[in-house]
Amino acid sequence: MAFKLTPPFSIDNTPIYSVDMEDGVLGKANNNGTIIINKDVSPNKMQEVIDHEMIHIDQMRRGDLDYDNKNVYWKGRIIPRSSIKEGAKNLPWEKKLIIKQNKTNVRFKKSTTA
């Protein structure tokens, strides 16, 4: 009888690179599974940016989000990149992410103040 052992830890092999990026851009989740972070991001902000981009990586792995040079694909919808301001908080893939981050921040604040 075969069974599968599940380790008590998770392994994340997402490659993260620190590079020059345009002003105002903190990070980017690439659809090849890598993350690039602006080399000028402060160490205090670095984990927050990585956490944000990891949620986009997860959205892409699930098939909810993808993009190419012309379009962004969100849950079957085709959105021309020329019609959006990338990174805007009102984009559907950012809205879900901001809600998720806010819930995590509230839980973190509660656990650190208790």
CORGI-V927378 format. One line per field, one symbol per residue. ss: DSSP state (2 for helix, 1 for strand, 0 for the rest). Layout:
ss: ???
This chain:
ss: 000000000000000111100000001110000011110000222222222222222222220011100011110011112220000000022222222222222222222220
